[in-house]
Amino acid sequence: MENHYIPIKKGLQKDVLYKGLKAKYIIYCLYLALTAILLGLVLSTFIPMVYALLLMAIDIAVVFLVLLFYSRTYGANGFVKKLADSQRPNAIKVSNPFKSLLLWKNN
């Protein structure tokens, strides 16, 4: 039996892509899809199974499309940077005025 090797093309400094999703968005999509599946299973105890499956499929499609939008808009790490930038304060409150510092006093 011969050994068959399938060459895997690798590119330096290239993003990991799967179905249009880049890098970290793949993991986000998997986590949110798993959450949608669990939500569908919980909802199937209260509503008919067909409606729960339909709602679960719509949830997974919406999550995929939203993450695809963010992946194309912000790139591989741009979404994380956008979240970090939104948590940064707009201003810094200074409790001591600069006039009380020794550097600003006239000697």
C-alpha positions as CSV (number, residue, x, y, z in Angstrom):
1,M,0.0,0.0,0.0
2,E,1.5,3.3,-1.1
3,N,1.5,6.4,1.1
4,H,-0.4,9.2,-0.5
5,Y,0.3,12.8,0.7
6,I,-2.0,15.7,0.2
7,P,-0.1,18.9,0.0
8,I,-1.5,21.7,2.2
9,K,-0.7,25.2,0.9
10,K,0.3,27.5,3.6
11,G,0.9,31.2,3.3
12,L,2.8,33.4,5.7
13,Q,0.9,36.1,7.4
14,K,-2.5,34.9,6.0
15,D,-5.7,34.7,7.9
16,V,-7.4,31.5,8.6
17,L,-10.6,31.3,6.6
18,Y,-13.6,29.0,6.7
19,K,-16.8,29.8,4.7
20,G,-15.8,33.5,4.7
21,L,-15.3,33.8,8.4
22,K,-11.8,34.9,9.6
23,A,-9.8,33.5,12.6
24,K,-11.6,34.2,15.9
25,Y,-15.1,34.5,14.2
26,I,-15.0,30.8,13.6
27,I,-14.9,30.1,17.3
28,Y,-17.5,32.8,18.0
29,C,-19.8,31.2,15.4
30,L,-19.3,27.7,16.9
31,Y,-20.1,28.9,20.5
32,L,-23.2,30.9,19.4
33,A,-24.4,28.0,17.2
34,L,-24.1,25.7,20.2
35,T,-26.0,28.2,22.3
36,A,-28.7,28.4,19.7
37,I,-29.0,24.6,19.6
38,L,-29.3,24.4,23.4
39,L,-31.9,27.2,23.2
40,G,-33.9,25.2,20.6
41,L,-33.8,22.1,22.8
42,V,-35.0,24.0,25.8
43,L,-37.8,25.7,23.8
44,S,-38.9,22.3,22.4
45,T,-40.2,21.5,25.8
46,F,-42.6,24.4,25.7
47,I,-43.5,24.8,22.0
48,P,-43.9,22.2,19.3
49,M,-40.6,20.7,17.9
50,V,-41.1,22.0,14.4
51,Y,-41.3,25.6,15.6
52,A,-38.3,25.1,17.9
53,L,-36.3,23.7,15.0
54,L,-37.3,26.6,12.8
55,L,-36.4,29.1,15.4
56,M,-33.1,27.4,16.0
57,A,-32.2,27.4,12.3
58,I,-33.1,31.1,12.0
59,D,-30.9,31.9,15.0
60,I,-28.0,30.0,13.6
61,A,-28.4,31.8,10.2
62,V,-28.6,35.2,11.8
63,V,-25.6,34.6,14.0
64,F,-23.6,33.4,11.0
65,L,-24.6,36.4,8.9
66,V,-23.8,38.9,11.6
67,L,-20.4,37.3,12.2
68,L,-19.7,37.3,8.5
69,F,-20.5,41.0,8.4
70,Y,-18.1,41.7,11.2
71,S,-15.5,39.4,9.7
72,R,-15.6,41.3,6.4
73,T,-15.9,44.7,8.0
74,Y,-13.3,44.6,10.7
75,G,-10.9,41.8,9.7
76,A,-9.5,39.0,11.8
77,N,-8.8,41.0,14.9
78,G,-10.7,44.2,14.3
79,F,-13.8,43.2,16.2
80,V,-11.8,42.5,19.4
81,K,-10.1,45.9,18.9
82,K,-13.5,47.6,18.4
83,L,-14.8,46.0,21.7
84,A,-11.7,47.1,23.6
85,D,-12.0,50.6,22.1
86,S,-15.6,50.9,23.2
87,Q,-14.6,50.2,26.8
88,R,-12.0,52.9,26.9
89,P,-13.1,56.0,28.8
90,N,-13.8,59.2,26.8
91,A,-12.2,61.5,29.4
92,I,-10.0,61.4,32.4
93,K,-11.0,63.3,35.6
94,V,-8.2,65.2,37.2
95,S,-8.7,65.5,41.0
96,N,-5.7,67.8,41.6
97,P,-5.4,71.0,39.5
98,F,-2.1,71.5,37.8
99,K,-1.5,74.8,39.6
100,S,-0.8,73.0,42.8
101,L,2.2,71.1,41.4
102,L,5.6,72.4,42.2
103,L,6.5,72.7,38.5
104,W,3.9,75.3,37.8
105,K,4.7,77.6,40.8
106,N,6.7,80.7,40.1
107,N,9.8,80.8,42.3
